[in-house]
Amino acid sequence: DDEIDMGNVHDVTTNDVSLCIWSKTTEDAGADLPIGKRNAAGSTAGYRLRQNNDDSLSFAASDGTDLINTSSGTDNDGVWTFVCGTWNAASTTGELFINASIVSSDSDVLVGSLSTTAVFQIGETADDTDDYTGALSYGLVWTSKIMTTVEMSEFMWKPDTAEIASGFWPFWGDSPEIDLSANANTGTVTGATTSGDGPPVGFGGLLPL
């Protein structure tokens, strides 16, 4: 039940959205939510990144009735992996990226507004299910924007380039968790612990952190 809860923020209506996080999952034969603004059940509205029951990674966006759900089809357990999902509202297309390379996409013209009152949360879905097992670092959300693969690559290796994003949480052990973006949507930490095991990123002069 470890989670970071930012509250009802980063709502996306008919806009674009990009969502990224460094993830190192642990085998648990269940669904895990790294980051998102969506309940677990059915086609509830919102958007999220997820590890599925078969350990594949996926990105979903839904208006509460219709849903796109694009999956990697590969198992990334035990390996630090940079995962991103983007939603293009104009083309009603969701795309999933692993280590800044696109791996799958899904489209449904029936998907409309993603608006939801669900909380934006890391480590569990908004309704406190799909508990994440493993390690997470450097979460990012960018509303009203589709990140390019170049931008993903920049943030992947140098997370401090995300300062102008809609939300950026470094997971440096702060409680509450500080949002380093201009929006300052600080998160309430429950149960999560710090670890010396982190992804291969650099800050400032590319010193590893």
For each residue, the residues with C-beta under 8 A, 3 or more apart:
1: 124 128 131 190 191
2: 123 124 131 132 190 191 192 193
3: 121 122 123 124 128 189 190 191 192
4: 121 122 123 169 171 177 187 188 189 190 192
5: 119 120 121 187 188 190
6: 9 10 119 120 121 122 167 179 185 186 187 188
7: 119 120 185
8: 11 117 118 119 120
9: 6 119 120 167 183 185
10: 6 17 37 120 141 143 166 167 185
11: 8 37 114 115 116 117 143
12: 15 16 17 37 46 47 87 114 115 143 144
13: 113 114 115
14: 89 112 113 114
15: 12 89 143 144
16: 12 86 87 88 89 90 143 144 145 146
17: 10 12 47 61 86 87 114 141 142 143 144 145
18: 84 85 86 87 140 141 142 145 146 147
19: 35 36 47 48 49 59 84 85 86 140 141 142
20: 82 83 84 85 138 139 140 141 147 152 155 156
21: 34 35 49 82 83 122 136 137 138 139 140
22: 80 81 82 83 136 137 138 198 199 201
23: 34 49 51 57 76 80 81 82 83 134 135 136
24: 78 79 80 81 134 135 136 197 199
25: 28 32 51 55 76 77 78 81 132 133 134
26: 77 78 133 134
27: 55 77 78
28: 25 32 133
29: 53
30: 53 130 131 133
31: 40 50 51 52 53 130
32: 25 28 50 51 130 131 132 133 134
33: 36 40 48 49 50 51 121 123 124 125 130 131 132
34: 21 23 49 50 51 83 122 123 132 136 139
35: 19 21 48 49 121 122 136 139 141
36: 19 33 46 47 48 49 50 120 121 125 126
37: 10 11 12 46 47 48 116 118 119 120 121 126
38: 44 45 46 47 48 60 62 116 118 125 126
39: 44 46 116 118 125 126 127 129
40: 31 33 44 125 127 129 130
41: 44 127
42:
43: 62 63 64 65 66 67
44: 38 39 40 41 62 64 116 118
45: 38 62 63 64 113 114 115 116 118
46: 12 36 37 38 39 61 62 114 116 118 126
47: 12 17 19 36 37 38 59 60 61 62 85 87 114
48: 19 33 35 36 37 38 59 60 85 125
49: 19 21 23 33 34 35 36 57 58 59 83 84 85
50: 31 32 33 34 36 57 58 59 60 130
51: 23 25 31 32 33 34 55 56 57 58 132
52: 31 55 56 57 58 71
53: 29 30 31
54: 75
55: 25 27 51 52 75 76 77
56: 51 52 71 72 73 74 75
57: 23 49 50 51 52 71 72 74 76 81 83 96 98
58: 49 50 51 52 69 70 71 72 96
59: 19 47 48 49 50 69 70 84 85 86 87 94 95 96
60: 38 47 48 50 67 68 69 70 85 94
61: 17 46 47 67 68 85 87 94 111 114
62: 38 43 44 45 46 47 65 66 67 68 111 114
63: 43 45 66 110 111 112 113 114
64: 43 44 45 116
65: 43 62 110
66: 43 62 63 108 110 111 112
67: 43 60 61 62 108 111
68: 60 61 62 87 92 93 94 106 107 108 111
69: 58 59 60 94 106
70: 58 59 60 85 94 95 96 104 105 106
71: 52 56 57 58 96 104
72: 56 57 58 76 96 98 103 104
73: 56 103 104
74: 56 57 98 103
75: 54 55 56
76: 23 25 55 57 72 79 81 98
77: 25 26 27 55 134
78: 24 25 26 27
79: 24 76
80: 22 23 24 135 198 199 200
81: 22 23 24 25 57 76 98 99
82: 20 21 22 23 98 99 100 152 156 199
83: 20 21 22 23 34 49 57 96 97 98
84: 18 19 20 49 59 96 97 98 100 147 152
85: 18 19 20 47 48 49 59 60 61 70 94 95 96 97
86: 16 17 18 19 59 94 95 97 146 147
87: 12 16 17 18 47 59 61 68 93 94 114 146
88: 16 91 92 93 94 95 146
89: 14 15 16 92
90: 16
91: 88 107
92: 68 88 89 107 108 109 110 111
93: 68 87 88 105 106 107
94: 59 60 61 68 69 70 85 86 87 88 105 106 107
95: 59 70 85 86 88 102 104 105
96: 57 58 59 70 71 72 83 84 85 102 103 104 105
97: 83 84 85 86 100 101 102 103 149 152
98: 57 72 74 76 81 82 83 84 101 103
99: 81 82 156
100: 82 84 97 149 152 153 156
101: 97 98 149
102: 95 96 97 105 149
103: 72 73 74 96 97 98
104: 70 71 72 73 95 96
105: 70 93 94 95 96 102
106: 68 69 70 93 94
107: 68 91 92 93 94
108: 66 67 68 92 111
109: 92
110: 63 65 66 92
111: 61 62 63 66 67 68 92 108 114
112: 14 63 66
113: 13 14 45 63
114: 11 12 13 14 17 45 46 47 61 62 63 87 111
115: 11 12 13 45
116: 11 37 38 39 44 45 46 64 126
117: 8 11
118: 8 37 38 39 44 45 46 126 127
119: 5 6 7 8 9 37 126
120: 5 6 7 8 9 10 36 37 126 141 167 185
121: 3 4 5 6 33 35 36 37 124 125 126
122: 3 4 6 21 34 35 132 136 139 169 187
123: 2 3 4 33 34 131 132 136 192
124: 1 2 3 33 121 128 129 130 131 132
125: 33 36 38 39 40 48 121 128 129 130
126: 36 37 38 39 46 116 118 119 120 121
127: 39 40 41 118
128: 1 3 124 125
129: 39 40 124 125
130: 30 31 32 33 40 50 124 125
131: 1 2 30 32 33 123 124
132: 2 25 32 33 34 51 122 123 124 136
133: 25 26 28 30 32
134: 23 24 25 26 32 77
135: 23 24 80 195 197 198
136: 21 22 23 24 34 35 122 123 132 139 171
137: 21 22 170 171 198 199 201
138: 20 21 22 155 159 162 168 169 170 171 199 201
139: 20 21 34 35 122 136 167 168 169 171
140: 18 19 20 21 155 159 162 165 167 168 169
141: 10 17 18 19 20 35 120 165 166 167
142: 17 18 19 145 147 165 166 167
143: 10 11 12 15 16 17 166
144: 12 15 16 17 166
145: 16 17 18 142 166
146: 16 18 86 87 88
147: 18 20 84 86 142 151 152 155
148: 151 152
149: 97 100 101 102 152 153
150: 153 154
151: 147 148 154 155 161
152: 20 82 84 97 100 147 148 149 155 156
153: 100 149 150 156 157
154: 150 151 157 158 161
155: 20 138 140 147 151 152 158 159 161 162
156: 20 82 99 100 152 153 201
157: 153 154 200 201 202
158: 154 155 161 201 202 203 206
159: 138 140 155 162 168 170 201 203
160: 163 203 204
161: 151 154 155 158
162: 138 140 155 159 165 168 180 181
163: 160 168 180 181 182
164: 181 182
165: 140 141 142 162 168 181
166: 10 141 142 143 144 145 181 183
167: 6 9 10 120 139 140 141 142 179 181 183 185
168: 138 139 140 159 162 163 165 179 180 181
169: 4 122 138 139 140 177 178 179 180 187
170: 137 138 159 178 180
171: 4 136 137 138 139 177 194
172: 178 194
173: 194
174: 177 178 189
175: 189
176: 186 187 188 189
177: 4 169 171 174 186 187 188 189
178: 169 170 172 174 186
179: 6 167 168 169 183 184 185 186 187
180: 162 163 168 169 170
181: 162 163 164 165 166 167 168 184 185
182: 163 164
183: 9 166 167 179
184: 179 181
185: 6 7 9 10 120 167 179 181
186: 6 176 177 178 179
187: 4 5 6 122 169 176 177 179
188: 4 5 6 176 177
189: 3 4 174 175 176 177 192
190: 1 2 3 4 5
191: 1 2 3
192: 2 3 4 123 189
193: 2
194: 171 172 173
195: 135 198
196:
197: 24 135
198: 22 80 135 137 195 201 209
199: 22 24 80 82 137 138
200: 80 157 208
201: 22 137 138 156 157 158 159 198 208 209
202: 157 158 205 206 207 208 209
203: 158 159 160 206 207 209
204: 160 207
205: 202
206: 158 202 203
207: 202 203 204
208: 200 201 202
209: 198 201 202 203
